[in-house]
């Protein structure tokens, strides 16, 4: 199985998980399991790509796009269930779009979107954003937060399973834990976004915030203007005034 196929499996698992959630307690637990598997496969695709020598800039963009797509599916689910405020998914969507545009600019400039020679120009930027450790912390906060939020909702909606009534007391703590981690995930997105903007500020300047003034055409560019030709070089002057052949003498007017 290729890395691209693994990404497709991840998206399919997330779609099935979101569809099954909220139907029953058993299907909700199955849905959470599928979500965890889809997130765990994120650590597999990169390894497969490197092993087969298929790592590329497109693969990196595909990886991050798959992560964003799966996360967006769950933001829609949480908004539908009124589990998160609307501004968190909205902020993360705007932030993700801006950073993706900066990645495209980096690729156009011959730089890498990830890793060495990429958008992170300093060691602290690479450590806080581009390292496996920083990415692992963000994924862990997301997986634990989303799982706790879903479990808290299921227990509150359907109650604990038969014979496991003691789990009923965990509904509110799980929901509180999930909510806190979701806010923490939003803070992580904010901090990483700021680092991207600081480290990639040269890419931001290339966006072209101000459109060129087209009201006054440049000199020599109007209708009927001739294309500029080669400039004539002046012959060096000797400092003496030379006269040409004399013409007919003029009478001085009196």
N, C-alpha and C positions, 0 to 999 in steps of 0.2 A: 504493500500500500504506500502510495506516495504522500508527501506532506500536504499537497493540495487536496487529495482525497480525505485525509484526516480532518482538514478544515471543514470540508463538506459534511463529514459525519458529525462534527461538533455542532454545526448549525442545525442539522436535522434533529439531533438529540435535544437541543434547546427548544426547537419548535414543538416537538412532541411533549416535552416537559411542561411548557407553558400551556398547551392545550389540555393536558390531563389535570393540571392543578385546579383545585377548588371543586372538583366533582365529587370526591369522597375522601375520607381520611386515608384509606389504603392507596388510592390513586395519587393523593397529594404526597404521601411518603415516597411512592415510586417516582413521582415527578422530581422530588428533591434529589433522589439518587441519580437520576439521569443528568440533572444539572451538575452534580459533583463530578460525574464521569466526563461530561463535556469540558469542564474546567481542567480536570486532570490531564486530558489529552493535549492540552496546550503545551505541556512540557515534553510531549513526544514528537510533535511535528518538526520542531527545530532539530532535534537529534536525528530524525530520519533524513531530513534534507542534507545535513552535514555528512552523514554517513554515505549517502549516495552521490555526494558532490553536486547537489542541486541547490545549494544556498545561493540566493540572489537578492537584489534589491526588491524585485517584485514579490519574492517570498516574504520578505520582511513587511512590506506594505499589506500583503494578504493576511499575514498573521495578526497584525494590529487591527485591521479592518474586521476580521472575524471576531476578535475580542470585543470590539465596539458594537458590532451587530448583536451578539449574544447579550451583552450588558443592556443594550437598548430594548431588547425584547422583555427583559425583566423589569426595566423601568416602566414600560407600558403596563405590565402586569401589576406592579405595585401602585401605579396611579389608578388603575381600574379598581383595585381593592382599597384605595384611600389609605395606603400605608406610608407614603412618603409625600412631602410637599412638592408641588409642581416645579418649583424653581431649581431643585437639585438636578433632575434630568435635563431641564432646559439649559442650565449653566454648563453641564458636562457635554451636552451636544454642541453648544457654541464653541467651547474650548477645544473639543476634539476636531471640529471642522477647521479651526484656525491652525492647529498644530499640523493637521494633514496637509494643508496648503503650504506650510513652511517646509514640510518634508518633500513635497513636489518641487519646490524651488531649489532645495538642496540637491536633489537628483539632477535638475536641469543645469546646475552649476558644476556638475561633475563630482559632487560630494556624496558621501553615504548618508542615508537617513538614520542609520543606526551604527553603533560600533565606532571603530577607529576611523579618523578622517571624516567624521560625521558632523552633526549639528552642534554637539557638545565640544566646545573649544578648550575647556579647562578640566583639570582632573576632578575638581569638586562637582562640576556639572555631570561628568560621566559617572561619578560614584552615586550621586543622588537620583539620577534619572536613567542612565543607560546600563547600569550594572544589573546582573542577575539578582543580587540581593534586594535592591530597591524595587525591582519588578515583582519579586517574590512576596515582599511585604504588602504591596498593593493587592496582589491576587489573593493573598491569605485574608486580608481584611474584607475583600469583596465576598469571597466564598463563605466565610464564617458569618458575616453580617447578613447576607441574603438567605443562608440556610436558617439562621436563628429567626429571622423575620418571618419566613415561611412556616416554620414549626410553630411559632407563637400564634400565627393566624389559624393554622389547622386545629390546634388544641382549643383555641377560643371559639371556633366555628362548630366543630364536630365533637368536642370533648375528648377525653383520653380514651384509649382502647379499653375494651372489656378486660377486667382483671388488673389493669394498670392505672387505677384511679389516682394514685399518688402523682402521676404525671400532670394532673390537672393544675397543680400548684405551680407548674413551671411555665404556664402559658404567658403570664405577664412578664416574668423575668426574661424569658426568651425574646418577647416582643421588644422589651426595653433594650436588651443587648443588641438586637438587630438594628433598632433605630439609632442607637449610639454609634454603631460601626458604619452605618450608612452615612451619617454626618462626618465620621472620620474619613470615609472614602471620598466624600466631597472635598474635605480639607486636603487630602493627598492630591487629588486632581488639581486643586488650586495651586498648591506649592509646586507641583511638577510643571504646571502651565507657566507659572512665573519664571521658573528656571529656563524653560524652552524659549520664552520671549527674551530673556536677558542674554542667553548664549547665542540665540539666533537673530539678534537684532539687525545684523547686516542683511539677513534674508527678508526681514520686514520692510527694510528700506526699498527693496526691489519690488514690492507689491504695487507701487505707483499710486499713492493715496491721492495725489492731485493730477487731474487730467491736463495734458498740454494745452496751451492757449492756441486755439485754431482761428480766432477771430481776425488776426492780422497775419497774413502769409509772410513767410520769411522773404528777405530780399532775393530777387531772382527766381522766386518760385511761383509767381502769379501767372494768370493765363497769358499765353503768348510770349512768356519769358524764354530767353534762349539759355540753354545750359551753359554753365560757366566754362570758358575755354582756358587754355594754358596762359598764364600771365607772361607778359613780355618783359624781358630783362633789359634794363637801361644799359647803354654802353657807358663805360666809365668815363667821367669827364676829366679833361686835362687841365681845367682851370682857366684856359684861354678862350676868348670869344672868337669864333670863326665866322667869316662872312661868306655868303654864297656869291655867285656871279652878279655883277651890278646890272640893274635894269635901266630903263630910260630915265634920264634926269627929270626931276620934278621941278617945276617953277614954284618959287615961294610966293604965296599970295600976299599982296600988299594991302 
